[in-house]
Amino acid sequence: MFYYFAYGSCMCPVDLKRSLGESTHAYVVGPAQLRGYRLGFYHRNRKRDCGALDIVPDVNRTVHGVLYRLPDRLGPLLDDREGVHIGCYRRETIQVECQGRYYNTVQTYSVVDKLPVELAPNDWYFEVVMRGAIACGLPESYCWQLFNHMSHLQTYSQPDETLPLVS
């Protein structure tokens, strides 16, 4: 088994099932926080032709997401989903806090070649990220920040420094 921190579309267990081929609800540990990072749409998902989420170091921010405890056999499928073999995302080992406990060897993914500016998500990506955030119990204020940030990107196609993703 390994721990995996999801902060984008993989927060949604239903969508994660699509890639892993089995239900992932039983593997959800709970909502978690990654301190020292912020979210940004710095990856172009070629399949969906839209922006996809990434984590970026930022000592003053926190990313909320979902902590999973997955069987080792699902690791290669997760790597495929994230495009590790073609250089889209790379695995990183991080520390997260979940339900008052720290997990030190958690796997997540970050974009290899980040875009210079954020790229708006499409409606499908927007909806699946929000569904995962709400279904897995992320804080309501964070869900609203996430919603507002994605909506703003879709409307103006440029980030607004007054709408940071912070908790």
Contacts in CASP RR format, 6 or more apart in sequence:
PFRMAT RR
TARGET T0000
AUTHOR 0000-0000-0000
METHOD contacts of the structure
MODEL  1
MFYYFAYGSCMCPVDLKRSLGESTHAYVVGPAQLRGYRLGFYHRNRKRDC
GALDIVPDVNRTVHGVLYRLPDRLGPLLDDREGVHIGCYRRETIQVECQG
RYYNTVQTYSVVDKLPVELAPNDWYFEVVMRGAIACGLPESYCWQLFNHM
SHLQTYSQPDETLPLVS
1 69 0 8 1.000
1 70 0 8 1.000
1 71 0 8 1.000
1 72 0 8 1.000
2 69 0 8 1.000
2 70 0 8 1.000
2 72 0 8 1.000
2 75 0 8 1.000
2 105 0 8 1.000
2 107 0 8 1.000
3 29 0 8 1.000
3 67 0 8 1.000
3 68 0 8 1.000
3 69 0 8 1.000
3 70 0 8 1.000
3 96 0 8 1.000
3 103 0 8 1.000
3 105 0 8 1.000
3 106 0 8 1.000
3 107 0 8 1.000
4 10 0 8 1.000
4 67 0 8 1.000
4 68 0 8 1.000
4 69 0 8 1.000
4 70 0 8 1.000
4 78 0 8 1.000
4 106 0 8 1.000
4 107 0 8 1.000
4 108 0 8 1.000
5 32 0 8 1.000
5 34 0 8 1.000
5 65 0 8 1.000
5 66 0 8 1.000
5 67 0 8 1.000
5 68 0 8 1.000
5 94 0 8 1.000
5 96 0 8 1.000
5 106 0 8 1.000
5 107 0 8 1.000
5 108 0 8 1.000
6 16 0 8 1.000
6 65 0 8 1.000
6 66 0 8 1.000
6 67 0 8 1.000
6 68 0 8 1.000
6 108 0 8 1.000
7 34 0 8 1.000
7 39 0 8 1.000
7 53 0 8 1.000
7 55 0 8 1.000
7 63 0 8 1.000
7 64 0 8 1.000
7 65 0 8 1.000
7 66 0 8 1.000
7 108 0 8 1.000
8 52 0 8 1.000
8 53 0 8 1.000
8 65 0 8 1.000
8 129 0 8 1.000
9 15 0 8 1.000
9 52 0 8 1.000
9 53 0 8 1.000
9 125 0 8 1.000
9 128 0 8 1.000
9 129 0 8 1.000
10 16 0 8 1.000
10 66 0 8 1.000
10 78 0 8 1.000
10 81 0 8 1.000
11 65 0 8 1.000
11 66 0 8 1.000
11 129 0 8 1.000
11 132 0 8 1.000
11 133 0 8 1.000
11 135 0 8 1.000
11 136 0 8 1.000
11 138 0 8 1.000
12 128 0 8 1.000
12 129 0 8 1.000
12 131 0 8 1.000
12 132 0 8 1.000
12 135 0 8 1.000
12 136 0 8 1.000
13 23 0 8 1.000
13 24 0 8 1.000
13 25 0 8 1.000
13 27 0 8 1.000
13 28 0 8 1.000
13 132 0 8 1.000
13 135 0 8 1.000
13 136 0 8 1.000
14 131 0 8 1.000
15 128 0 8 1.000
15 131 0 8 1.000
15 132 0 8 1.000
16 24 0 8 1.000
16 68 0 8 1.000
17 23 0 8 1.000
17 24 0 8 1.000
19 77 0 8 1.000
19 78 0 8 1.000
19 80 0 8 1.000
19 81 0 8 1.000
20 70 0 8 1.000
20 74 0 8 1.000
20 77 0 8 1.000
20 78 0 8 1.000
20 81 0 8 1.000
21 77 0 8 1.000
22 74 0 8 1.000
24 68 0 8 1.000
24 70 0 8 1.000
27 68 0 8 1.000
27 69 0 8 1.000
27 70 0 8 1.000
27 71 0 8 1.000
28 66 0 8 1.000
28 67 0 8 1.000
28 68 0 8 1.000
28 136 0 8 1.000
29 66 0 8 1.000
29 67 0 8 1.000
29 68 0 8 1.000
29 69 0 8 1.000
29 98 0 8 1.000
29 99 0 8 1.000
30 66 0 8 1.000
30 67 0 8 1.000
30 98 0 8 1.000
30 99 0 8 1.000
30 136 0 8 1.000
30 137 0 8 1.000
31 64 0 8 1.000
31 65 0 8 1.000
31 66 0 8 1.000
31 67 0 8 1.000
31 98 0 8 1.000
31 99 0 8 1.000
31 136 0 8 1.000
31 137 0 8 1.000
31 138 0 8 1.000
31 139 0 8 1.000
32 64 0 8 1.000
32 65 0 8 1.000
32 66 0 8 1.000
32 67 0 8 1.000
32 96 0 8 1.000
32 97 0 8 1.000
32 98 0 8 1.000
32 103 0 8 1.000
33 62 0 8 1.000
33 63 0 8 1.000
33 64 0 8 1.000
33 65 0 8 1.000
33 96 0 8 1.000
33 97 0 8 1.000
33 98 0 8 1.000
33 167 0 8 1.000
34 55 0 8 1.000
34 62 0 8 1.000
34 63 0 8 1.000
34 64 0 8 1.000
34 65 0 8 1.000
34 94 0 8 1.000
34 95 0 8 1.000
34 96 0 8 1.000
34 108 0 8 1.000
35 62 0 8 1.000
35 97 0 8 1.000
36 57 0 8 1.000
36 58 0 8 1.000
36 59 0 8 1.000
36 60 0 8 1.000
36 61 0 8 1.000
36 62 0 8 1.000
36 63 0 8 1.000
37 55 0 8 1.000
37 56 0 8 1.000
37 57 0 8 1.000
37 58 0 8 1.000
37 61 0 8 1.000
37 62 0 8 1.000
37 63 0 8 1.000
38 55 0 8 1.000
38 56 0 8 1.000
38 58 0 8 1.000
38 61 0 8 1.000
38 63 0 8 1.000
38 164 0 8 1.000
38 165 0 8 1.000
38 166 0 8 1.000
39 53 0 8 1.000
39 54 0 8 1.000
39 55 0 8 1.000
39 56 0 8 1.000
39 63 0 8 1.000
39 146 0 8 1.000
39 149 0 8 1.000
39 165 0 8 1.000
40 53 0 8 1.000
40 54 0 8 1.000
40 55 0 8 1.000
40 56 0 8 1.000
40 118 0 8 1.000
40 159 0 8 1.000
40 165 0 8 1.000
41 51 0 8 1.000
41 52 0 8 1.000
41 53 0 8 1.000
41 54 0 8 1.000
41 115 0 8 1.000
41 118 0 8 1.000
41 119 0 8 1.000
41 120 0 8 1.000
41 121 0 8 1.000
41 150 0 8 1.000
41 153 0 8 1.000
42 54 0 8 1.000
42 56 0 8 1.000
42 111 0 8 1.000
42 114 0 8 1.000
42 115 0 8 1.000
42 118 0 8 1.000
42 119 0 8 1.000
43 51 0 8 1.000
43 52 0 8 1.000
43 53 0 8 1.000
43 54 0 8 1.000
43 88 0 8 1.000
43 89 0 8 1.000
43 111 0 8 1.000
43 114 0 8 1.000
43 115 0 8 1.000
43 119 0 8 1.000
44 50 0 8 1.000
44 51 0 8 1.000
44 52 0 8 1.000
44 115 0 8 1.000
44 119 0 8 1.000
45 51 0 8 1.000
45 52 0 8 1.000
45 125 0 8 1.000
48 122 0 8 1.000
48 124 0 8 1.000
48 125 0 8 1.000
49 122 0 8 1.000
50 119 0 8 1.000
50 120 0 8 1.000
50 121 0 8 1.000
50 122 0 8 1.000
50 124 0 8 1.000
50 125 0 8 1.000
51 118 0 8 1.000
51 119 0 8 1.000
51 120 0 8 1.000
51 121 0 8 1.000
51 122 0 8 1.000
51 125 0 8 1.000
52 121 0 8 1.000
52 125 0 8 1.000
53 121 0 8 1.000
53 129 0 8 1.000
54 110 0 8 1.000
54 111 0 8 1.000
54 114 0 8 1.000
55 63 0 8 1.000
55 108 0 8 1.000
55 110 0 8 1.000
56 110 0 8 1.000
56 114 0 8 1.000
60 166 0 8 1.000
61 164 0 8 1.000
61 165 0 8 1.000
61 166 0 8 1.000
61 167 0 8 1.000
62 166 0 8 1.000
62 167 0 8 1.000
63 165 0 8 1.000
64 133 0 8 1.000
64 138 0 8 1.000
64 139 0 8 1.000
64 142 0 8 1.000
64 167 0 8 1.000
65 133 0 8 1.000
65 136 0 8 1.000
65 138 0 8 1.000
66 132 0 8 1.000
66 136 0 8 1.000
66 138 0 8 1.000
67 96 0 8 1.000
67 98 0 8 1.000
67 103 0 8 1.000
67 106 0 8 1.000
70 78 0 8 1.000
79 85 0 8 1.000
79 91 0 8 1.000
82 88 0 8 1.000
82 89 0 8 1.000
82 109 0 8 1.000
83 89 0 8 1.000
84 90 0 8 1.000
84 91 0 8 1.000
84 109 0 8 1.000
87 112 0 8 1.000
87 113 0 8 1.000
88 111 0 8 1.000
88 112 0 8 1.000
89 109 0 8 1.000
89 110 0 8 1.000
89 111 0 8 1.000
89 112 0 8 1.000
90 109 0 8 1.000
90 110 0 8 1.000
90 112 0 8 1.000
91 107 0 8 1.000
91 108 0 8 1.000
91 109 0 8 1.000
92 107 0 8 1.000
92 108 0 8 1.000
92 109 0 8 1.000
92 110 0 8 1.000
93 105 0 8 1.000
93 106 0 8 1.000
93 107 0 8 1.000
94 106 0 8 1.000
94 107 0 8 1.000
94 108 0 8 1.000
95 102 0 8 1.000
95 103 0 8 1.000
95 104 0 8 1.000
95 106 0 8 1.000
96 102 0 8 1.000
96 103 0 8 1.000
96 106 0 8 1.000
97 103 0 8 1.000
117 158 0 8 1.000
117 159 0 8 1.000
118 153 0 8 1.000
118 158 0 8 1.000
118 159 0 8 1.000
119 153 0 8 1.000
119 157 0 8 1.000
120 150 0 8 1.000
120 153 0 8 1.000
120 154 0 8 1.000
120 157 0 8 1.000
121 129 0 8 1.000
121 150 0 8 1.000
121 153 0 8 1.000
121 154 0 8 1.000
123 154 0 8 1.000
126 150 0 8 1.000
126 151 0 8 1.000
126 154 0 8 1.000
129 146 0 8 1.000
129 150 0 8 1.000
130 143 0 8 1.000
130 146 0 8 1.000
130 147 0 8 1.000
130 150 0 8 1.000
132 138 0 8 1.000
133 142 0 8 1.000
133 143 0 8 1.000
133 146 0 8 1.000
134 143 0 8 1.000
138 146 0 8 1.000
139 167 0 8 1.000
141 167 0 8 1.000
142 165 0 8 1.000
142 167 0 8 1.000
145 163 0 8 1.000
145 164 0 8 1.000
145 165 0 8 1.000
145 166 0 8 1.000
145 167 0 8 1.000
146 165 0 8 1.000
148 163 0 8 1.000
149 159 0 8 1.000
149 163 0 8 1.000
149 165 0 8 1.000
152 159 0 8 1.000
152 160 0 8 1.000
152 163 0 8 1.000
153 159 0 8 1.000
END
